[in-house]
Each structure stands twice: as structure tokens, then as C-alpha cells.
């Protein structure tokens, strides 16, 4: 894995000659964030050695290099999901690469199903913690100390300072945000009513099929992480019938302008 990462890093640095500070992973329906960037380079995943290729509708597959204000960024337009059949090592490979090209701060976004009754479709939830219920762990197997330690402390998976800054910015911009705990399940089925009830019962606010593997690997390498989830459907008896990929795409599109603005300002100001 280490050698593969180095090979990919060599390719990228040769192509781009760019030292970014921020990595951004754009979730379902949020790919247009790159419109906020002054773009220098776009590398389609298909051209990057050792990169998997994303297969889901609504996900573009490219690394986009550019700036916002005076901050240099690499955005992942489209991520890799475990349910697509990739291994956890493949799902998290781009995060390994990001760290090795110099990125210390990672911003992740996703769409999720809400179970907190104070939420509604379109709620922007700052992720303050997560519960990992994916069936495989990205750090299972022999540990390579060059990446990070065997046993990773997870007391602050999401940067408290970045959350505080994002809340301050949201208030200034009049964007309503909530905070909550994200539960990761593998999908690709949406949850049954009993499963949504479980999500709520174990103390989570929303459920989705991504993000947690990337965050674990980022923390393995001691990156500072900020995460945000758009509630695209509500997992309760009244609303469960409406849950579909179409609803998810439409709801995330609607929330997109606020999400874009929030992430842009956070990157500029933090
Ligand atoms: N469940 C799991 N993943 C999701 C959901 C959901 O309800 N909505 C968007 N992604």
C-alpha cells in the first residue's frame, strides 16, 4: 500500500506541481462545490494510477485542484463506497494520497437519513461524532507505522475547533445548522423502519453509507477533520415511504448553496 500511495503521489505532483493544505470530499449531490474554486487542474480518477473508479449516479469522478481565497485545495468529486464492492483499502486510498501530498485538514460531506425528530429534509448537520457499524474496518490487517499507529485514539474524530468556527460562520451567514452523531451502515439498502428505530435508540441522529472509513483513515494519519451531513430524508413511520435515491439527490441539491458557502468560508477563515 505504501508503495502504491507513493506511486500515485509521484504521478500527481508531476502533473500538478501543487501543494494543497485542504482536502475536501464531496458527497452525493454536492459536486458543484468546485464552482467556488479557482481551478488549476482536474485529474479524472480514470487517469490516476491505483485509483478506483466511482460508479454511482450523481457522483463525478475527478480530483480537482485549485484555490479558495489564499487556501490551496484538492476536492474529490465523487467518492468510493464500500457497497460498490471496493475494499476498505480502496475506499480510503485517496485519503492516504491526500495526506502524502501534504494535506493536514480534511473536510468531508455526505447525505444521510435523519432520525432526530428536530431534523427535517434539508437540515445541515455538523458531525460531532460517529458510530462505526460498517462490517469491515479500514485499519484491519498489518499496521504500517509509516502511516500511523496500530491503535488510534478516537476521542476527537471531528475537530472541536473546526466545528466551533463553522458554527460561528453559520450564524454570521444566517445558515441554520444542527449538530449530531452519524451512524455508518454499509447499505446499499436504505434502512427498514426497525433499523431507523435502532439508529435512534443507540443515540445517533442520522445514518448513511459513507464517510466513517475515510475519517478513520484520516485520524490514523493525524489529519484534522471536519464533517457535515445533509439530511435528505427522514427515517420515521410518516416519511419512510418517500426514501429513494431520487429524494436524496433532490434534497441535497436544495441544500447545496448553503453547504457550499459554509465550507468555502470555513476553509477561507480557519
Ligand atoms: N440511509 C442511509 N443512507 C442514506 C440515507 C438513509 O436514509 N439517506 C441518504 N443516505
Boltz pocket constraint, residues with backbone or C-beta under 6 A from the ligand:
constraints:
  - pocket:
      binder: B
      contacts: [[A, 111], [A, 112], [A, 113], [A, 114], [A, 187], [A, 189], [A, 190], [A, 191], [A, 207], [A, 208], [A, 209], [A, 230], [A, 232], [A, 233], [A, 235], [A, 243], [A, 248]]
      max_distance: 6.0
